[in-house]
Amino acid sequence: MTKLTAKDLEVLSGLLMGEGMACKKAKMYSKTLTDPDLAECMGRIAECHRQRFEQLLCVLEGK
């Protein structure tokens, strides 16, 4: 893998923070929504954000 530059690390850091926050918010919304269909949809959205977060971590770790 190519060595990451300082700018690459800065961008990855921002993406990780954004995905982490989106995941947390989507989880919170899925637990507070009263419509079961919307709650389930929000749970799936949270899972998508979690997966992207994990993929970004793999890039950061060089995997």
N, CA and C of each residue as an Amber inpcrd file, in Angstrom:
protein
   189
   0.8370000  -1.1870000   0.0000000   0.0000000   0.0000000   0.0000000
   0.8780000   1.2440000   0.0000000   0.3910000   2.2780000  -0.6330000
   1.0940000   3.5520000  -0.6870000   1.0490000   4.2230000   0.6780000
   2.1610000   4.8480000   1.0420000   2.2200000   5.5690000   2.3040000
   1.2490000   6.7420000   2.2620000   0.5100000   6.9170000   3.3480000
  -0.4600000   8.0040000   3.4270000   0.2420000   9.3080000   3.7790000
  -0.1630000  10.3650000   3.1050000   0.3790000  11.6900000   3.3870000
  -0.3770000  12.3080000   4.5610000   0.1230000  13.4200000   5.0310000
  -0.5540000  14.1440000   6.1110000  -1.9530000  14.5640000   5.6740000
  -2.0800000  14.9840000   4.4190000  -3.3980000  15.3810000   3.9060000
  -4.3430000  14.1860000   3.8560000  -3.8180000  13.0200000   3.4330000
  -4.6280000  11.7930000   3.4140000  -5.1550000  11.4740000   4.8140000
  -4.2740000  11.5750000   5.7900000  -4.6670000  11.2890000   7.1700000
  -5.7000000  12.2860000   7.6750000  -5.5500000  13.5290000   7.2750000
  -6.5150000  14.5660000   7.6660000  -7.8940000  14.2640000   7.0780000
  -7.9110000  13.8910000   5.8070000  -9.1790000  13.5660000   5.1460000
  -9.8080000  12.3250000   5.7740000  -9.0000000  11.2840000   5.9880000
  -9.5150000  10.0610000   6.6180000 -10.0720000  10.3510000   8.0100000
  -9.3910000  11.1900000   8.7580000  -9.8630000  11.5540000  10.0900000
 -11.2410000  12.2060000  10.0240000 -11.4100000  13.1290000   9.0910000
 -12.7080000  13.7870000   8.9250000 -13.7970000  12.8160000   8.5180000
 -13.4630000  11.9090000   7.6110000 -14.4400000  10.9040000   7.1790000
 -14.8230000   9.9730000   8.3160000 -13.8340000   9.5580000   9.1010000
 -14.1180000   8.6890000  10.2420000 -15.0280000   9.3800000  11.2530000
 -14.7530000  10.6340000  11.5290000 -15.5940000  11.3720000  12.4730000
 -17.0190000  11.4950000  11.9460000 -17.1480000  11.7910000  10.6500000
 -18.4760000  11.9270000  10.0650000 -19.2610000  10.6300000  10.0800000
 -18.6100000   9.5290000   9.6930000 -19.2910000   8.2340000   9.6920000
 -19.6460000   7.8050000  11.1130000 -18.7450000   8.0470000  12.0470000
 -19.0230000   7.6920000  13.4380000 -20.2130000   8.4540000  13.9920000
 -20.2470000   9.7320000  13.7130000 -21.3570000  10.5610000  14.1960000
 -22.6740000  10.1640000  13.5260000 -22.6320000   9.9140000  12.2220000
 -23.8440000   9.5130000  11.5020000 -24.3700000   8.1840000  12.0370000
 -23.4690000   7.2670000  12.3450000 -23.8680000   5.9770000  12.8970000
 -24.5430000   6.1590000  14.2610000 -23.9340000   6.9470000  15.1200000
 -24.4940000   7.1850000  16.4550000 -25.8680000   7.8280000  16.3750000
 -25.9980000   8.8170000  15.5060000 -27.2860000   9.5070000  15.3760000
 -28.3580000   8.5790000  14.8150000 -27.9940000   7.8050000  13.7990000
 -28.9680000   6.8900000  13.2100000 -29.4140000   5.8430000  14.2330000
 -28.4850000   5.3460000  15.0520000 -28.8470000   4.3850000  16.1070000
 -29.8040000   5.0240000  17.0950000 -29.4910000   6.2700000  17.4870000
 -30.3340000   6.9750000  18.4380000 -31.7430000   7.1640000  17.8610000
 -31.8100000   7.5900000  16.6020000 -33.1100000   7.7900000  15.9730000
 -33.8750000   6.4820000  15.8700000 -33.1780000   5.3810000  15.5620000
 -33.8680000   4.1000000  15.4210000 -34.5080000   3.6670000  16.7370000
 -33.9200000   4.1040000  17.8510000 -34.4690000   3.7350000  19.1570000
 -35.5830000   4.6600000  19.6180000 -35.6630000   5.8590000  19.0350000
 -36.6720000   6.8210000  19.4950000 -37.8650000   6.9400000  18.5620000
 -37.7290000   6.4510000  17.3260000 -38.8500000   6.5410000  16.3910000
 -39.9740000   5.6070000  16.8220000 -41.1990000   6.0600000  16.6830000
 -42.3400000   5.2380000  17.0800000 -42.8700000   4.3840000  15.9290000
 -42.5810000   4.7760000  14.7150000 -42.9890000   3.9790000  13.5490000
 -41.9820000   2.8440000  13.3670000 -42.4270000   1.5990000  13.4890000
 -41.4970000   0.4660000  13.3980000 -40.7610000   0.3790000  12.0580000
 -41.4350000   0.7320000  10.9780000 -40.7830000   0.6870000   9.6620000
 -39.6620000   1.7170000   9.5610000 -39.9400000   2.9130000  10.0510000
 -38.9040000   3.9540000  10.0430000 -37.7520000   3.5940000  10.9770000
 -38.0840000   3.0290000  12.1240000 -37.0400000   2.6260000  13.0740000
 -36.1420000   1.5590000  12.4500000 -36.7310000   0.6030000  11.7570000
 -35.9510000  -0.4490000  11.0960000 -35.0710000   0.1430000   9.9980000
 -35.6340000   1.0440000   9.2240000 -34.8760000   1.7070000   8.1610000
 -33.6900000   2.4710000   8.7470000 -33.9180000   3.1660000   9.8270000
 -32.8370000   3.9280000  10.4620000 -31.7740000   2.9880000  11.0220000
 -32.1870000   1.8250000  11.5000000 -31.2290000   0.8240000  11.9670000
 -30.3410000   0.3360000  10.8320000 -30.9360000   0.1450000   9.6480000
 -30.1470000  -0.2710000   8.4810000 -29.1790000   0.8320000   8.0660000
 -29.6200000   2.0600000   8.1470000 -28.7500000   3.1910000   7.8230000
 -27.5740000   3.2410000   8.7910000 -27.8460000   3.0320000  10.0720000
 -26.7760000   3.0150000  11.0720000 -25.7610000   1.9240000  10.7500000
 -26.2430000   0.7550000  10.3350000 -25.3510000  -0.3420000   9.9860000
 -24.4810000   0.0070000   8.7750000 -25.0450000   0.6790000   7.7960000
 -24.2650000   1.1060000   6.6230000 -23.1460000   2.0590000   7.0370000
 -23.4540000   2.9810000   7.9180000 -22.4300000   3.9170000   8.4030000
 -21.3540000   3.1770000   9.1950000 -21.7610000   2.1960000   9.9890000
 -20.7910000   1.4150000  10.7600000 -19.8330000   0.6630000   9.8330000
 -20.3960000   0.0780000   8.7740000 -19.5640000  -0.6530000   7.8190000
 -18.5620000   0.2690000   7.1270000 -19.0240000   1.4560000   6.7310000
 -18.1090000   2.4070000   6.0980000 -17.0220000   2.8520000   7.0650000
 -17.3950000   3.0450000   8.3370000 -16.4170000   3.4060000   9.3610000
 -15.3440000   2.3230000   9.4510000 -15.7700000   1.0720000   9.4910000
 -14.8260000  -0.0500000   9.5810000 -13.9300000  -0.1160000   8.3420000
 -14.4820000   0.1390000   7.1690000 -13.6870000   0.1260000   5.9420000
 -12.6450000   1.2380000   5.9480000 -13.0320000   2.3960000   6.4390000
 -12.0750000   3.5030000   6.5290000 -10.9610000   3.1750000   7.5230000
 -11.3070000   2.5180000   8.6150000 -10.2840000   2.1070000   9.5760000
  -9.2910000   1.1420000   8.9300000  -9.8060000   0.2470000   8.0890000
  -8.9150000  -0.6900000   7.4000000  -7.9430000   0.0540000   6.4890000
  -8.4210000   1.0830000   5.8200000  -7.5380000   1.8960000   4.9680000
  -6.4780000   2.5570000   5.8390000  -6.8940000   3.0850000   6.9510000
  -5.9670000   3.7610000   7.8570000  -4.9150000   2.7960000   8.4080000
  -5.3330000   1.5570000   8.6720000  -4.4180000   0.5450000   9.2190000
  -3.5990000  -0.1460000   8.1310000  -3.8830000   0.1580000   6.8830000
  -3.1210000  -0.4120000   5.7770000  -3.5280000  -1.8200000   5.4090000
  -4.7390000  -2.1950000   5.6960000  -5.2260000  -3.5450000   5.3780000
  -5.8700000  -3.5860000   4.0270000
